[in-house]
Amino acid sequence: MMAKYKIEIKKSAVKEISKLPQKELIKILSEIKLLANNPRPFGAIKLSGDDKFRLRVGNYRILYQIFDEKLIVIIVKVGHRKDVYNKTN
């Protein structure tokens, strides 16, 4: 069995998550939890020219970074697919 990854969520992403509709919030939080066991699930795509991964949850996207050497997944951004790629930090 693989070691569990620690999930960290950037302050800005916490703010984005808190604004989500209740129905989406539940789905997104459960997807984020699953990343602790498998940070590269089926459907996760590495963004080209970036060290981030993208996970689709309905019309929303979770952008995150994986640090294998420290077993950490950092949630960088969560948002609607039409907004999430703009001004990515």
VEXSEVEX-432276 format. One line per field, with one value per atom (N, C-alpha, C, O): chain; residue number from 1; atom name; x, y, z. Coordinates in pm, 1 decimal. Example, Ala and Ser with C-alpha at 12.3 -4.5 7.8 and 13.67 -1.06 7.14 Angstrom:
<nodes>
mol <- (A_A_A_A_A_A_A_A) .
seq <- (1_1_1_1_2_2_2_2) .
atom <- (N_CA_C_O_N_CA_C_O) .
u <- (1319.0_1230.0_1320.0_1423.6_1285.0_1367.0_1290.0_1340.9) .
v <- (-569.0_-450.0_-330.0_-331.9_-225.0_-106.0_3.0_113.8) .
w <- (780.0_780.0_780.0_846.5_708.0_714.0_787.0_803.9) .
</nodes>
This chain:
<nodes>
mol <- (A_A_A_A_A_A_A_A_A_A_A_A_A_A_A_A_A_A_A_A_A_A_A_A_A_A_A_A_A_A_A_A_A_A_A_A_A_A_A_A_A_A_A_A_A_A_A_A_A_A_A_A_A_A_A_A_A_A_A_A_A_A_A_A_A_A_A_A_A_A_A_A_A_A_A_A_A_A_A_A_A_A_A_A_A_A_A_A_A_A_A_A_A_A_A_A_A_A_A_A_A_A_A_A_A_A_A_A_A_A_A_A_A_A_A_A_A_A_A_A_A_A_A_A_A_A_A_A_A_A_A_A_A_A_A_A_A_A_A_A_A_A_A_A_A_A_A_A_A_A_A_A_A_A_A_A_A_A_A_A_A_A_A_A_A_A_A_A_A_A_A_A_A_A_A_A_A_A_A_A_A_A_A_A_A_A_A_A_A_A_A_A_A_A_A_A_A_A_A_A_A_A_A_A_A_A_A_A_A_A_A_A_A_A_A_A_A_A_A_A_A_A_A_A_A_A_A_A_A_A_A_A_A_A_A_A_A_A_A_A_A_A_A_A_A_A_A_A_A_A_A_A_A_A_A_A_A_A_A_A_A_A_A_A_A_A_A_A_A_A_A_A_A_A_A_A_A_A_A_A_A_A_A_A_A_A_A_A_A_A_A_A_A_A_A_A_A_A_A_A_A_A_A_A_A_A_A_A_A_A_A_A_A_A_A_A_A_A_A_A_A_A_A_A_A_A_A_A_A_A_A_A_A_A_A_A_A_A_A_A_A_A_A_A_A_A_A_A_A_A_A_A_A_A_A_A) .
seq <- (1_1_1_1_2_2_2_2_3_3_3_3_4_4_4_4_5_5_5_5_6_6_6_6_7_7_7_7_8_8_8_8_9_9_9_9_10_10_10_10_11_11_11_11_12_12_12_12_13_13_13_13_14_14_14_14_15_15_15_15_16_16_16_16_17_17_17_17_18_18_18_18_19_19_19_19_20_20_20_20_21_21_21_21_22_22_22_22_23_23_23_23_24_24_24_24_25_25_25_25_26_26_26_26_27_27_27_27_28_28_28_28_29_29_29_29_30_30_30_30_31_31_31_31_32_32_32_32_33_33_33_33_34_34_34_34_35_35_35_35_36_36_36_36_37_37_37_37_38_38_38_38_39_39_39_39_40_40_40_40_41_41_41_41_42_42_42_42_43_43_43_43_44_44_44_44_45_45_45_45_46_46_46_46_47_47_47_47_48_48_48_48_49_49_49_49_50_50_50_50_51_51_51_51_52_52_52_52_53_53_53_53_54_54_54_54_55_55_55_55_56_56_56_56_57_57_57_57_58_58_58_58_59_59_59_59_60_60_60_60_61_61_61_61_62_62_62_62_63_63_63_63_64_64_64_64_65_65_65_65_66_66_66_66_67_67_67_67_68_68_68_68_69_69_69_69_70_70_70_70_71_71_71_71_72_72_72_72_73_73_73_73_74_74_74_74_75_75_75_75_76_76_76_76_77_77_77_77_78_78_78_78_79_79_79_79_80_80_80_80_81_81_81_81_82_82_82_82_83_83_83_83_84_84_84_84_85_85_85_85_86_86_86_86_87_87_87_87_88_88_88_88_89_89_89_89) .
atom <- (N_CA_C_O_N_CA_C_O_N_CA_C_O_N_CA_C_O_N_CA_C_O_N_CA_C_O_N_CA_C_O_N_CA_C_O_N_CA_C_O_N_CA_C_O_N_CA_C_O_N_CA_C_O_N_CA_C_O_N_CA_C_O_N_CA_C_O_N_CA_C_O_N_CA_C_O_N_CA_C_O_N_CA_C_O_N_CA_C_O_N_CA_C_O_N_CA_C_O_N_CA_C_O_N_CA_C_O_N_CA_C_O_N_CA_C_O_N_CA_C_O_N_CA_C_O_N_CA_C_O_N_CA_C_O_N_CA_C_O_N_CA_C_O_N_CA_C_O_N_CA_C_O_N_CA_C_O_N_CA_C_O_N_CA_C_O_N_CA_C_O_N_CA_C_O_N_CA_C_O_N_CA_C_O_N_CA_C_O_N_CA_C_O_N_CA_C_O_N_CA_C_O_N_CA_C_O_N_CA_C_O_N_CA_C_O_N_CA_C_O_N_CA_C_O_N_CA_C_O_N_CA_C_O_N_CA_C_O_N_CA_C_O_N_CA_C_O_N_CA_C_O_N_CA_C_O_N_CA_C_O_N_CA_C_O_N_CA_C_O_N_CA_C_O_N_CA_C_O_N_CA_C_O_N_CA_C_O_N_CA_C_O_N_CA_C_O_N_CA_C_O_N_CA_C_O_N_CA_C_O_N_CA_C_O_N_CA_C_O_N_CA_C_O_N_CA_C_O_N_CA_C_O_N_CA_C_O_N_CA_C_O_N_CA_C_O_N_CA_C_O_N_CA_C_O_N_CA_C_O_N_CA_C_O_N_CA_C_O_N_CA_C_O_N_CA_C_O_N_CA_C_O_N_CA_C_O_N_CA_C_O_N_CA_C_O_N_CA_C_O) .
u <- (83.0_0.0_86.5_190.1_42.0_115.6_97.2_-4.8_198.5_188.2_81.3_57.5_18.4_-83.2_-18.4_77.6_-71.3_-23.6_-97.6_-213.5_-29.1_-91.5_-152.3_-88.5_-274.0_-340.4_-327.5_-361.2_-278.5_-274.8_-352.4_-343.1_-428.7_-507.9_-465.0_-469.2_-423.7_-381.9_-499.2_-615.2_-466.0_-569.7_-664.4_-785.9_-607.0_-690.3_-787.6_-901.2_-742.0_-828.5_-938.0_-1050.3_-905.3_-1006.8_-1119.1_-1237.0_-1081.1_-1178.5_-1267.1_-1389.0_-1204.7_-1279.7_-1376.1_-1491.1_-1326.6_-1409.0_-1529.2_-1639.6_-1508.0_-1616.9_-1730.1_-1841.5_-1703.5_-1807.2_-1884.3_-1977.4_-1845.7_-1908.8_-2051.4_-2084.8_-2136.5_-2270.8_-2258.7_-2168.5_-2348.6_-2343.8_-2323.3_-2241.7_-2398.9_-2392.4_-2252.1_-2200.0_-2192.0_-2057.8_-1954.5_-1858.4_-1975.4_-1882.6_-1858.6_-1744.3_-1965.8_-1955.9_-1874.4_-1787.2_-1903.8_-1831.2_-1683.2_-1596.8_-1655.3_-1516.7_-1437.0_-1322.9_-1495.4_-1423.1_-1394.5_-1288.8_-1487.3_-1460.9_-1352.6_-1273.0_-1348.2_-1240.6_-1105.6_-1006.1_-1102.8_-977.9_-929.2_-810.0_-1022.6_-985.9_-923.1_-827.4_-977.4_-926.2_-782.9_-709.5_-743.3_-607.6_-501.6_-387.0_-539.6_-444.9_-398.2_-283.2_-487.0_-451.6_-392.1_-305.9_-438.4_-390.4_-388.0_-489.7_-270.7_-264.9_-271.7_-281.9_-266.0_-277.7_-390.5_-366.1_-513.4_-625.5_-653.5_-604.2_-732.3_-772.4_-842.7_-930.1_-805.6_-869.9_-791.5_-818.5_-694.2_-611.0_-512.7_-451.7_-497.6_-411.2_-304.9_-334.7_-180.7_-72.0_-83.8_-94.5_-81.7_-93.0_38.9_145.7_31.7_154.9_221.8_155.4_352.4_428.8_407.0_431.0_362.0_331.6_355.4_353.8_377.1_396.9_268.6_271.4_155.6_27.5_-49.1_-26.3_-140.7_-233.2_-372.4_-400.1_-460.3_-597.6_-690.5_-670.2_-791.2_-891.3_-1027.8_-1062.1_-1105.6_-1240.7_-1340.5_-1338.7_-1427.5_-1540.2_-1660.3_-1685.9_-1732.8_-1843.2_-1790.5_-1697.9_-1848.4_-1802.8_-1691.7_-1648.3_-1646.2_-1542.3_-1409.1_-1403.0_-1302.1_-1167.6_-1093.1_-1108.8_-1011.4_-922.8_-781.5_-741.3_-706.5_-567.1_-479.7_-499.6_-383.3_-300.6_-160.0_-133.7_-69.9_68.0_95.9_37.9_186.1_223.0_370.8_454.2_402.8_542.1_566.0_547.0_608.2_624.4_726.8_707.8_835.6_942.0_896.3_948.7_797.4_745.0_607.3_550.4_553.6_417.7_314.7_234.1_320.0_225.3_154.1_215.4_24.7_-53.5_-103.2_-166.9_-73.4_-119.4_-226.9_-202.9_-345.6_-455.6_-430.2_-427.7_-411.4_-373.2_-494.9_-504.0_-588.2_-702.5_-821.2_-805.2_-938.8_-1062.0_-1159.1_-1180.8_-1218.0_-1312.0_-1384.3_-1356.5_-1478.3_-1554.1_-1459.1_-1364.3_-1484.7_-1391.6_-1367.3_-1260.7_-1464.3_-1443.8_-1352.6_-1296.6_-1337.9_-1258.3_-1124.2_-1031.1_-1113.5_-1003.2_-865.7_-766.0_-857.6_-726.4_-676.9_-560.4_-764.8_-723.6_-635.0_-655.6_-538.4_-443.5_-409.1_-429.3_-356.9_-314.0_-183.2_-90.7_-176.1_-53.5_49.3_159.1) .
v <- (-121.0_0.0_126.1_132.6_224.0_350.1_430.1_420.1_509.7_598.2_703.6_740.6_750.5_853.5_990.3_1023.2_1067.9_1204.0_1297.1_1273.8_1402.4_1504.1_1607.2_1647.6_1648.5_1747.8_1884.9_1902.6_1981.3_2119.8_2203.1_2180.6_2299.0_2384.0_2528.4_2580.2_2592.4_2733.3_2818.7_2788.9_2926.3_3017.0_3064.0_3068.8_3098.7_3149.2_3041.6_3071.6_2915.3_2805.3_2778.7_2743.2_2795.8_2779.0_2879.4_2846.7_3001.5_3106.6_3066.4_3083.1_3012.8_2971.5_2857.4_2855.8_2762.3_2647.2_2693.3_2641.5_2790.4_2835.5_2902.0_2913.3_2946.3_3012.5_2915.6_2956.0_2788.7_2692.2_2659.8_2665.7_2625.0_2576.8_2448.1_2367.8_2428.3_2314.0_2179.7_2097.9_2158.3_2030.5_2004.7_1893.6_2108.1_2096.3_2081.9_2006.1_2155.0_2154.1_2012.6_1972.7_1937.3_1800.5_1713.3_1637.8_1724.6_1644.5_1680.3_1592.7_1810.4_1856.8_1816.8_1772.1_1832.3_1794.7_1645.2_1603.9_1563.6_1419.7_1383.8_1293.1_1453.9_1431.2_1470.8_1400.7_1583.4_1630.1_1527.1_1497.4_1473.1_1371.3_1248.5_1191.2_1209.0_1091.7_1111.0_1013.8_1236.6_1263.6_1219.3_1194.0_1210.0_1166.3_1023.2_988.9_940.5_801.1_784.3_699.1_865.8_854.8_993.9_1041.0_1060.1_1196.5_1204.4_1313.4_1089.3_1088.8_995.0_894.0_1028.8_939.6_942.1_1028.9_846.9_843.4_975.0_1018.1_1038.2_1163.9_1286.7_1396.6_1270.0_1384.5_1410.2_1317.0_1534.4_1568.9_1667.4_1766.5_1639.5_1732.6_1848.6_1828.3_1970.0_2086.5_2108.8_2103.9_2133.2_2151.4_2283.0_2384.7_2278.6_2396.8_2441.7_2557.7_2351.5_2386.1_2262.7_2150.5_2282.2_2166.8_2130.4_2065.4_2174.1_2146.1_2037.1_2010.0_1975.6_1878.4_1937.1_2026.5_1885.3_1931.7_1812.9_1708.5_1829.2_1724.9_1785.0_1890.4_1717.8_1765.5_1710.3_1591.6_1797.8_1756.5_1831.9_1946.3_1767.4_1834.6_1953.5_1939.3_2070.8_2191.9_2263.1_2371.5_2201.6_2263.4_2193.0_2078.0_2265.5_2210.4_2229.4_2330.4_2129.9_2139.4_2142.3_2048.2_2247.4_2253.8_2229.4_2289.6_2140.5_2106.3_2066.5_2033.6_2070.3_2029.9_1907.6_1890.1_1822.9_1702.0_1708.8_1733.6_1686.9_1679.8_1539.1_1511.7_1450.3_1309.1_1288.7_1205.2_1365.3_1343.6_1375.8_1320.2_1466.7_1501.4_1441.5_1459.3_1370.3_1314.4_1421.9_1407.6_1529.6_1639.8_1672.2_1674.8_1696.6_1747.6_1885.1_1899.1_1987.1_2122.0_2163.9_2169.7_2192.9_2240.9_2389.7_2468.9_2426.3_2562.9_2647.2_2764.0_2586.5_2664.0_2571.1_2457.6_2620.0_2546.3_2645.8_2753.4_2610.1_2704.2_2647.1_2536.0_2726.0_2686.9_2680.2_2758.2_2586.9_2564.3_2687.7_2701.0_2778.2_2896.8_3000.4_3086.8_2991.7_3090.9_3038.2_3116.0_2907.6_2852.5_2871.6_2875.3_2883.7_2895.8_3038.6_3061.6_3135.7_3275.7_3308.1_3257.2_3391.6_3439.7_3332.8_3352.1_3220.5_3113.3_3155.9_3201.6_3140.6_3179.4_3070.6_3085.5) .
w <- (0.0_0.0_0.0_66.2_-74.6_-80.8_46.9_115.0_77.4_193.2_164.7_49.8_270.7_254.4_238.7_308.2_148.1_129.8_224.6_259.0_266.0_350.1_254.2_156.9_282.0_196.6_261.8_378.9_185.0_231.7_131.4_10.7_181.0_91.9_113.1_224.7_4.5_15.0_61.6_33.1_134.4_186.7_77.2_96.3_-38.2_-148.8_-196.7_-233.3_-196.3_-239.2_-136.0_-172.0_-7.8_98.3_75.1_88.4_40.4_12.2_-105.5_-100.7_-211.9_-330.5_-296.0_-339.9_-216.6_-178.4_-96.8_-113.6_-8.7_79.1_0.7_51.8_-122.3_-202.7_-292.7_-362.5_-290.8_-381.5_-339.6_-221.3_-438.1_-403.9_-322.9_-346.8_-227.9_-135.8_-206.0_-163.4_-314.7_-386.1_-441.3_-431.5_-498.9_-556.5_-445.2_-457.5_-337.9_-225.0_-174.3_-151.8_-156.4_-104.6_-200.2_-157.3_-330.5_-430.1_-432.3_-434.6_-431.5_-441.2_-317.6_-329.5_-200.1_-78.3_-73.8_-26.1_-123.0_-121.2_-222.5_-197.9_-336.6_-434.5_-375.8_-394.3_-305.2_-244.2_-142.2_-134.6_-64.1_35.7_-30.7_21.3_-145.0_-215.6_-265.1_-282.8_-287.4_-335.2_-234.0_-271.1_-106.7_-3.4_-30.0_-2.3_-83.3_-113.5_-251.5_-273.0_-345.4_-482.5_-545.7_-596.6_-542.3_-594.8_-747.5_-803.8_-814.1_-960.5_-1003.8_-1069.8_-966.5_-1000.8_-1149.8_-1221.9_-1195.2_-1335.1_-1366.4_-1291.2_-1475.4_-1512.1_-1470.5_-1519.0_-1380.9_-1343.1_-1455.9_-1508.2_-1492.9_-1605.7_-1560.9_-1494.2_-1598.1_-1568.1_-1666.0_-1786.9_-1612.6_-1698.9_-1771.7_-1710.6_-1901.1_-1977.6_-1938.6_-1918.4_-1928.5_-1892.6_-1750.0_-1716.6_-1666.3_-1527.5_-1441.6_-1492.4_-1314.2_-1227.1_-1152.9_-1048.3_-1209.8_-1144.2_-1217.4_-1335.3_-1143.8_-1200.2_-1193.4_-1113.5_-1278.9_-1282.9_-1267.6_-1329.5_-1185.8_-1168.1_-1196.2_-1142.8_-1280.3_-1312.4_-1212.3_-1179.7_-1164.0_-1080.6_-1137.0_-1099.7_-1226.2_-1294.1_-1372.0_-1451.9_-1349.5_-1417.7_-1341.8_-1380.7_-1233.8_-1152.2_-1171.7_-1215.2_-1138.1_-1150.6_-1020.2_-951.6_-987.0_-871.2_-928.8_-997.3_-902.7_-947.0_-824.7_-719.2_-840.9_-725.4_-766.5_-882.2_-668.2_-688.7_-603.0_-495.8_-652.4_-578.8_-544.6_-631.7_-419.1_-376.0_-322.5_-204.0_-413.0_-376.2_-265.6_-177.2_-270.9_-172.2_-30.3_66.2_-17.6_115.3_140.5_248.2_41.3_49.8_83.2_175.2_5.7_26.0_-105.0_-211.7_-94.8_-207.5_-164.5_-60.2_-246.2_-213.1_-312.6_-433.2_-260.1_-343.5_-366.8_-272.6_-493.4_-527.2_-562.2_-524.6_-634.5_-683.9_-705.8_-750.7_-673.9_-700.5_-760.5_-704.8_-874.7_-932.5_-1051.8_-1097.1_-1102.1_-1219.8_-1338.1_-1346.8_-1429.3_-1540.0_-1624.9_-1684.9_-1631.0_-1715.0_-1647.5_-1714.9_-1515.3_-1441.9_-1392.7_-1372.2_-1373.5_-1293.7_-1356.5_-1284.4_-1488.6_-1551.6_-1561.7_-1594.1_-1534.2_-1538.8_-1419.7_-1309.5_-1442.9_-1340.3_-1235.7_-1115.8_-1284.2_-1193.9_-1127.0_-1194.1_-993.5_-923.2_-930.8_-877.2) .
</nodes>
